[in-house]
Amino acid sequence: MLDRTQSDTVAPPEERRGCLFALSQPPLMIFLAVIGCLLLMASLHDLLLL
């Protein structure tokens, strides 16, 4: 058996974060909300006023 000391051990890899973590970030959510509102206003304008 190999005798491994504290210095020889490899640190565990960082936890992988998926798409839901990225979507939970406030700046991204604000950006997506603004884009969604602009698309909604444009579609309502096309449907109701043109």
mmCIF file of the N, C-alpha and C atoms, coordinates in Angstrom:
data_MODEL
# 
_entry.id   MODEL 
# 
loop_
_atom_site.group_PDB 
_atom_site.id 
_atom_site.type_symbol 
_atom_site.label_atom_id 
_atom_site.label_alt_id 
_atom_site.label_comp_id 
_atom_site.label_asym_id 
_atom_site.label_entity_id 
_atom_site.label_seq_id 
_atom_site.pdbx_PDB_ins_code 
_atom_site.Cartn_x 
_atom_site.Cartn_y 
_atom_site.Cartn_z 
_atom_site.occupancy 
_atom_site.B_iso_or_equiv 
_atom_site.pdbx_formal_charge 
_atom_site.auth_seq_id 
_atom_site.auth_comp_id 
_atom_site.auth_asym_id 
_atom_site.auth_atom_id 
_atom_site.pdbx_PDB_model_num 
ATOM 1   N N  . MET A 1 1  ? 0.839   -1.196 0.000   1.00 0.00 ? 1  MET A N  1 
ATOM 2   C CA . MET A 1 1  ? 0.000   0.000  0.000   1.00 0.00 ? 1  MET A CA 1 
ATOM 3   C C  . MET A 1 1  ? 0.874   1.246  0.000   1.00 0.00 ? 1  MET A C  1 
ATOM 4   N N  . LEU A 1 2  ? 0.357   2.275  -0.638  1.00 0.00 ? 2  LEU A N  1 
ATOM 5   C CA . LEU A 1 2  ? 1.084   3.532  -0.671  1.00 0.00 ? 2  LEU A CA 1 
ATOM 6   C C  . LEU A 1 2  ? 0.719   4.369  0.544   1.00 0.00 ? 2  LEU A C  1 
ATOM 7   N N  . ASP A 1 3  ? 1.716   5.024  1.088   1.00 0.00 ? 3  ASP A N  1 
ATOM 8   C CA . ASP A 1 3  ? 1.475   5.907  2.226   1.00 0.00 ? 3  ASP A CA 1 
ATOM 9   C C  . ASP A 1 3  ? 1.328   7.325  1.689   1.00 0.00 ? 3  ASP A C  1 
ATOM 10  N N  . ARG A 1 4  ? 0.104   7.817  1.682   1.00 0.00 ? 4  ARG A N  1 
ATOM 11  C CA . ARG A 1 4  ? -0.131  9.162  1.152   1.00 0.00 ? 4  ARG A CA 1 
ATOM 12  C C  . ARG A 1 4  ? -0.258  10.156 2.299   1.00 0.00 ? 4  ARG A C  1 
ATOM 13  N N  . THR A 1 5  ? 0.465   11.232 2.168   1.00 0.00 ? 5  THR A N  1 
ATOM 14  C CA . THR A 1 5  ? 0.371   12.282 3.177   1.00 0.00 ? 5  THR A CA 1 
ATOM 15  C C  . THR A 1 5  ? -0.582  13.360 2.696   1.00 0.00 ? 5  THR A C  1 
ATOM 16  N N  . GLN A 1 6  ? -0.788  14.341 3.542   1.00 0.00 ? 6  GLN A N  1 
ATOM 17  C CA . GLN A 1 6  ? -1.714  15.428 3.216   1.00 0.00 ? 6  GLN A CA 1 
ATOM 18  C C  . GLN A 1 6  ? -1.287  16.175 1.952   1.00 0.00 ? 6  GLN A C  1 
ATOM 19  N N  . SER A 1 7  ? 0.018   16.334 1.734   1.00 0.00 ? 7  SER A N  1 
ATOM 20  C CA . SER A 1 7  ? 0.497   17.106 0.584   1.00 0.00 ? 7  SER A CA 1 
ATOM 21  C C  . SER A 1 7  ? 0.307   16.360 -0.733  1.00 0.00 ? 7  SER A C  1 
ATOM 22  N N  . ASP A 1 8  ? 0.223   15.030 -0.683  1.00 0.00 ? 8  ASP A N  1 
ATOM 23  C CA . ASP A 1 8  ? 0.083   14.255 -1.909  1.00 0.00 ? 8  ASP A CA 1 
ATOM 24  C C  . ASP A 1 8  ? -1.357  14.145 -2.400  1.00 0.00 ? 8  ASP A C  1 
ATOM 25  N N  . THR A 1 9  ? -2.317  14.401 -1.538  1.00 0.00 ? 9  THR A N  1 
ATOM 26  C CA . THR A 1 9  ? -3.719  14.230 -1.925  1.00 0.00 ? 9  THR A CA 1 
ATOM 27  C C  . THR A 1 9  ? -4.138  15.362 -2.848  1.00 0.00 ? 9  THR A C  1 
ATOM 28  N N  . VAL A 1 10 ? -4.982  15.024 -3.775  1.00 0.00 ? 10 VAL A N  1 
ATOM 29  C CA . VAL A 1 10 ? -5.483  16.011 -4.730  1.00 0.00 ? 10 VAL A CA 1 
ATOM 30  C C  . VAL A 1 10 ? -6.779  16.594 -4.179  1.00 0.00 ? 10 VAL A C  1 
ATOM 31  N N  . ALA A 1 11 ? -6.924  17.897 -4.281  1.00 0.00 ? 11 ALA A N  1 
ATOM 32  C CA . ALA A 1 11 ? -8.136  18.542 -3.795  1.00 0.00 ? 11 ALA A CA 1 
ATOM 33  C C  . ALA A 1 11 ? -9.317  18.101 -4.660  1.00 0.00 ? 11 ALA A C  1 
ATOM 34  N N  . PRO A 1 12 ? -10.478 17.909 -4.055  1.00 0.00 ? 12 PRO A N  1 
ATOM 35  C CA . PRO A 1 12 ? -11.644 17.501 -4.853  1.00 0.00 ? 12 PRO A CA 1 
ATOM 36  C C  . PRO A 1 12 ? -12.019 18.591 -5.859  1.00 0.00 ? 12 PRO A C  1 
ATOM 37  N N  . PRO A 1 13 ? -12.466 18.186 -7.025  1.00 0.00 ? 13 PRO A N  1 
ATOM 38  C CA . PRO A 1 13 ? -12.827 19.200 -8.032  1.00 0.00 ? 13 PRO A CA 1 
ATOM 39  C C  . PRO A 1 13 ? -14.001 20.040 -7.555  1.00 0.00 ? 13 PRO A C  1 
ATOM 40  N N  . GLU A 1 14 ? -14.041 21.261 -8.048  1.00 0.00 ? 14 GLU A N  1 
ATOM 41  C CA . GLU A 1 14 ? -15.131 22.154 -7.656  1.00 0.00 ? 14 GLU A CA 1 
ATOM 42  C C  . GLU A 1 14 ? -16.456 21.612 -8.163  1.00 0.00 ? 14 GLU A C  1 
ATOM 43  N N  . GLU A 1 15 ? -17.493 21.970 -7.447  1.00 0.00 ? 15 GLU A N  1 
ATOM 44  C CA . GLU A 1 15 ? -18.823 21.506 -7.809  1.00 0.00 ? 15 GLU A CA 1 
ATOM 45  C C  . GLU A 1 15 ? -19.248 22.136 -9.132  1.00 0.00 ? 15 GLU A C  1 
ATOM 46  N N  . ARG A 1 16 ? -19.729 21.301 -10.050 1.00 0.00 ? 16 ARG A N  1 
ATOM 47  C CA . ARG A 1 16 ? -20.177 21.821 -11.340 1.00 0.00 ? 16 ARG A CA 1 
ATOM 48  C C  . ARG A 1 16 ? -21.538 22.461 -11.166 1.00 0.00 ? 16 ARG A C  1 
ATOM 49  N N  . ARG A 1 17 ? -21.706 23.611 -11.750 1.00 0.00 ? 17 ARG A N  1 
ATOM 50  C CA . ARG A 1 17 ? -22.976 24.325 -11.654 1.00 0.00 ? 17 ARG A CA 1 
ATOM 51  C C  . ARG A 1 17 ? -23.623 24.340 -13.013 1.00 0.00 ? 17 ARG A C  1 
ATOM 52  N N  . GLY A 1 18 ? -24.892 24.045 -13.055 1.00 0.00 ? 18 GLY A N  1 
ATOM 53  C CA . GLY A 1 18 ? -25.593 23.907 -14.313 1.00 0.00 ? 18 GLY A CA 1 
ATOM 54  C C  . GLY A 1 18 ? -26.268 25.183 -14.761 1.00 0.00 ? 18 GLY A C  1 
ATOM 55  N N  . CYS A 1 19 ? -27.190 25.011 -15.678 1.00 0.00 ? 19 CYS A N  1 
ATOM 56  C CA . CYS A 1 19 ? -27.879 26.134 -16.297 1.00 0.00 ? 19 CYS A CA 1 
ATOM 57  C C  . CYS A 1 19 ? -28.795 26.844 -15.313 1.00 0.00 ? 19 CYS A C  1 
ATOM 58  N N  . LEU A 1 20 ? -29.392 26.109 -14.390 1.00 0.00 ? 20 LEU A N  1 
ATOM 59  C CA . LEU A 1 20 ? -30.300 26.742 -13.437 1.00 0.00 ? 20 LEU A CA 1 
ATOM 60  C C  . LEU A 1 20 ? -29.565 27.698 -12.523 1.00 0.00 ? 20 LEU A C  1 
ATOM 61  N N  . PHE A 1 21 ? -28.303 27.409 -12.203 1.00 0.00 ? 21 PHE A N  1 
ATOM 62  C CA . PHE A 1 21 ? -27.528 28.349 -11.403 1.00 0.00 ? 21 PHE A CA 1 
ATOM 63  C C  . PHE A 1 21 ? -27.287 29.636 -12.181 1.00 0.00 ? 21 PHE A C  1 
ATOM 64  N N  . ALA A 1 22 ? -26.996 29.510 -13.470 1.00 0.00 ? 22 ALA A N  1 
ATOM 65  C CA . ALA A 1 22 ? -26.759 30.698 -14.290 1.00 0.00 ? 22 ALA A CA 1 
ATOM 66  C C  . ALA A 1 22 ? -28.024 31.538 -14.415 1.00 0.00 ? 22 ALA A C  1 
ATOM 67  N N  . LEU A 1 23 ? -29.175 30.876 -14.542 1.00 0.00 ? 23 LEU A N  1 
ATOM 68  C CA . LEU A 1 23 ? -30.427 31.618 -14.685 1.00 0.00 ? 23 LEU A CA 1 
ATOM 69  C C  . LEU A 1 23 ? -30.864 32.279 -13.388 1.00 0.00 ? 23 LEU A C  1 
ATOM 70  N N  . SER A 1 24 ? -30.312 31.850 -12.260 1.00 0.00 ? 24 SER A N  1 
ATOM 71  C CA . SER A 1 24 ? -30.728 32.430 -10.995 1.00 0.00 ? 24 SER A CA 1 
ATOM 72  C C  . SER A 1 24 ? -29.979 33.713 -10.674 1.00 0.00 ? 24 SER A C  1 
ATOM 73  N N  . GLN A 1 25 ? -29.068 34.121 -11.511 1.00 0.00 ? 25 GLN A N  1 
ATOM 74  C CA . GLN A 1 25 ? -28.304 35.333 -11.244 1.00 0.00 ? 25 GLN A CA 1 
ATOM 75  C C  . GLN A 1 25 ? -29.147 36.571 -11.550 1.00 0.00 ? 25 GLN A C  1 
ATOM 76  N N  . PRO A 1 26 ? -29.227 37.527 -10.636 1.00 0.00 ? 26 PRO A N  1 
ATOM 77  C CA . PRO A 1 26 ? -30.096 38.704 -10.821 1.00 0.00 ? 26 PRO A CA 1 
ATOM 78  C C  . PRO A 1 26 ? -29.822 39.522 -12.081 1.00 0.00 ? 26 PRO A C  1 
ATOM 79  N N  . PRO A 1 27 ? -28.568 39.826 -12.462 1.00 0.00 ? 27 PRO A N  1 
ATOM 80  C CA . PRO A 1 27 ? -28.382 40.623 -13.682 1.00 0.00 ? 27 PRO A CA 1 
ATOM 81  C C  . PRO A 1 27 ? -28.926 39.934 -14.927 1.00 0.00 ? 27 PRO A C  1 
ATOM 82  N N  . LEU A 1 28 ? -28.750 38.623 -15.015 1.00 0.00 ? 28 LEU A N  1 
ATOM 83  C CA . LEU A 1 28 ? -29.266 37.895 -16.171 1.00 0.00 ? 28 LEU A CA 1 
ATOM 84  C C  . LEU A 1 28 ? -30.785 37.911 -16.172 1.00 0.00 ? 28 LEU A C  1 
ATOM 85  N N  . MET A 1 29 ? -31.403 37.756 -15.013 1.00 0.00 ? 29 MET A N  1 
ATOM 86  C CA . MET A 1 29 ? -32.862 37.760 -14.933 1.00 0.00 ? 29 MET A CA 1 
ATOM 87  C C  . MET A 1 29 ? -33.415 39.131 -15.303 1.00 0.00 ? 29 MET A C  1 
ATOM 88  N N  . ILE A 1 30 ? -32.749 40.199 -14.888 1.00 0.00 ? 30 ILE A N  1 
ATOM 89  C CA . ILE A 1 30 ? -33.193 41.546 -15.259 1.00 0.00 ? 30 ILE A CA 1 
ATOM 90  C C  . ILE A 1 30 ? -33.081 41.736 -16.766 1.00 0.00 ? 30 ILE A C  1 
ATOM 91  N N  . PHE A 1 31 ? -31.969 41.299 -17.354 1.00 0.00 ? 31 PHE A N  1 
ATOM 92  C CA . PHE A 1 31 ? -31.779 41.412 -18.792 1.00 0.00 ? 31 PHE A CA 1 
ATOM 93  C C  . PHE A 1 31 ? -32.861 40.639 -19.548 1.00 0.00 ? 31 PHE A C  1 
ATOM 94  N N  . LEU A 1 32 ? -33.120 39.405 -19.118 1.00 0.00 ? 32 LEU A N  1 
ATOM 95  C CA . LEU A 1 32 ? -34.136 38.605 -19.797 1.00 0.00 ? 32 LEU A CA 1 
ATOM 96  C C  . LEU A 1 32 ? -35.526 39.199 -19.620 1.00 0.00 ? 32 LEU A C  1 
ATOM 97  N N  . ALA A 1 33 ? -35.807 39.795 -18.469 1.00 0.00 ? 33 ALA A N  1 
ATOM 98  C CA . ALA A 1 33 ? -37.105 40.430 -18.248 1.00 0.00 ? 33 ALA A CA 1 
ATOM 99  C C  . ALA A 1 33 ? -37.287 41.643 -19.162 1.00 0.00 ? 33 ALA A C  1 
ATOM 100 N N  . VAL A 1 34 ? -36.240 42.436 -19.339 1.00 0.00 ? 34 VAL A N  1 
ATOM 101 C CA . VAL A 1 34 ? -36.321 43.606 -20.215 1.00 0.00 ? 34 VAL A CA 1 
ATOM 102 C C  . VAL A 1 34 ? -36.546 43.173 -21.661 1.00 0.00 ? 34 VAL A C  1 
ATOM 103 N N  . ILE A 1 35 ? -35.798 42.173 -22.106 1.00 0.00 ? 35 ILE A N  1 
ATOM 104 C CA . ILE A 1 35 ? -35.967 41.678 -23.472 1.00 0.00 ? 35 ILE A CA 1 
ATOM 105 C C  . ILE A 1 35 ? -37.370 41.104 -23.651 1.00 0.00 ? 35 ILE A C  1 
ATOM 106 N N  . GLY A 1 36 ? -37.866 40.361 -22.663 1.00 0.00 ? 36 GLY A N  1 
ATOM 107 C CA . GLY A 1 36 ? -39.211 39.810 -22.735 1.00 0.00 ? 36 GLY A CA 1 
ATOM 108 C C  . GLY A 1 36 ? -40.274 40.890 -22.804 1.00 0.00 ? 36 GLY A C  1 
ATOM 109 N N  . CYS A 1 37 ? -40.104 41.957 -22.011 1.00 0.00 ? 37 CYS A N  1 
ATOM 110 C CA . CYS A 1 37 ? -41.070 43.069 -22.048 1.00 0.00 ? 37 CYS A CA 1 
ATOM 111 C C  . CYS A 1 37 ? -41.053 43.775 -23.399 1.00 0.00 ? 37 CYS A C  1 
ATOM 112 N N  . LEU A 1 38 ? -39.864 43.955 -23.962 1.00 0.00 ? 38 LEU A N  1 
ATOM 113 C CA . LEU A 1 38 ? -39.784 44.588 -25.281 1.00 0.00 ? 38 LEU A CA 1 
ATOM 114 C C  . LEU A 1 38 ? -40.463 43.736 -26.347 1.00 0.00 ? 38 LEU A C  1 
ATOM 115 N N  . LEU A 1 39 ? -40.247 42.423 -26.287 1.00 0.00 ? 39 LEU A N  1 
ATOM 116 C CA . LEU A 1 39 ? -40.914 41.539 -27.250 1.00 0.00 ? 39 LEU A CA 1 
ATOM 117 C C  . LEU A 1 39 ? -42.422 41.547 -27.051 1.00 0.00 ? 39 LEU A C  1 
ATOM 118 N N  . LEU A 1 40 ? -42.874 41.563 -25.810 1.00 0.00 ? 40 LEU A N  1 
ATOM 119 C CA . LEU A 1 40 ? -44.309 41.608 -25.526 1.00 0.00 ? 40 LEU A CA 1 
ATOM 120 C C  . LEU A 1 40 ? -44.925 42.908 -26.029 1.00 0.00 ? 40 LEU A C  1 
ATOM 121 N N  . MET A 1 41 ? -44.252 44.039 -25.790 1.00 0.00 ? 41 MET A N  1 
ATOM 122 C CA . MET A 1 41 ? -44.789 45.321 -26.256 1.00 0.00 ? 41 MET A CA 1 
ATOM 123 C C  . MET A 1 41 ? -44.835 45.362 -27.783 1.00 0.00 ? 41 MET A C  1 
ATOM 124 N N  . ALA A 1 42 ? -43.818 44.827 -28.446 1.00 0.00 ? 42 ALA A N  1 
ATOM 125 C CA . ALA A 1 42 ? -43.804 44.819 -29.912 1.00 0.00 ? 42 ALA A CA 1 
ATOM 126 C C  . ALA A 1 42 ? -44.907 43.926 -30.464 1.00 0.00 ? 42 ALA A C  1 
ATOM 127 N N  . SER A 1 43 ? -45.132 42.776 -29.841 1.00 0.00 ? 43 SER A N  1 
ATOM 128 C CA . SER A 1 43 ? -46.186 41.891 -30.342 1.00 0.00 ? 43 SER A CA 1 
ATOM 129 C C  . SER A 1 43 ? -47.562 42.483 -30.092 1.00 0.00 ? 43 SER A C  1 
ATOM 130 N N  . LEU A 1 44 ? -47.762 43.112 -28.949 1.00 0.00 ? 44 LEU A N  1 
ATOM 131 C CA . LEU A 1 44 ? -49.062 43.747 -28.690 1.00 0.00 ? 44 LEU A CA 1 
ATOM 132 C C  . LEU A 1 44 ? -49.301 44.922 -29.652 1.00 0.00 ? 44 LEU A C  1 
ATOM 133 N N  . HIS A 1 45 ? -48.249 45.658 -29.949 1.00 0.00 ? 45 HIS A N  1 
ATOM 134 C CA . HIS A 1 45 ? -48.368 46.759 -30.893 1.00 0.00 ? 45 HIS A CA 1 
ATOM 135 C C  . HIS A 1 45 ? -48.788 46.251 -32.266 1.00 0.00 ? 45 HIS A C  1 
ATOM 136 N N  . ASP A 1 46 ? -48.163 45.149 -32.696 1.00 0.00 ? 46 ASP A N  1 
ATOM 137 C CA . ASP A 1 46 ? -48.516 44.573 -33.989 1.00 0.00 ? 46 ASP A CA 1 
ATOM 138 C C  . ASP A 1 46 ? -49.946 44.038 -34.006 1.00 0.00 ? 46 ASP A C  1 
ATOM 139 N N  . LEU A 1 47 ? -50.351 43.419 -32.918 1.00 0.00 ? 47 LEU A N  1 
ATOM 140 C CA . LEU A 1 47 ? -51.672 42.814 -32.891 1.00 0.00 ? 47 LEU A CA 1 
ATOM 141 C C  . LEU A 1 47 ? -52.799 43.845 -32.753 1.00 0.00 ? 47 LEU A C  1 
ATOM 142 N N  . LEU A 1 48 ? -52.591 44.855 -31.937 1.00 0.00 ? 48 LEU A N  1 
ATOM 143 C CA . LEU A 1 48 ? -53.686 45.755 -31.588 1.00 0.00 ? 48 LEU A CA 1 
ATOM 144 C C  . LEU A 1 48 ? -53.705 47.059 -32.392 1.00 0.00 ? 48 LEU A C  1 
ATOM 145 N N  . LEU A 1 49 ? -52.556 47.555 -32.777 1.00 0.00 ? 49 LEU A N  1 
ATOM 146 C CA . LEU A 1 49 ? -52.522 48.876 -33.398 1.00 0.00 ? 49 LEU A CA 1 
ATOM 147 C C  . LEU A 1 49 ? -52.303 48.837 -34.901 1.00 0.00 ? 49 LEU A C  1 
ATOM 148 N N  . LEU A 1 50 ? -51.837 47.736 -35.427 1.00 0.00 ? 50 LEU A N  1 
ATOM 149 C CA . LEU A 1 50 ? -51.599 47.692 -36.884 1.00 0.00 ? 50 LEU A CA 1 
ATOM 150 C C  . LEU A 1 50 ? -52.696 46.934 -37.588 1.00 0.00 ? 50 LEU A C  1 
# 
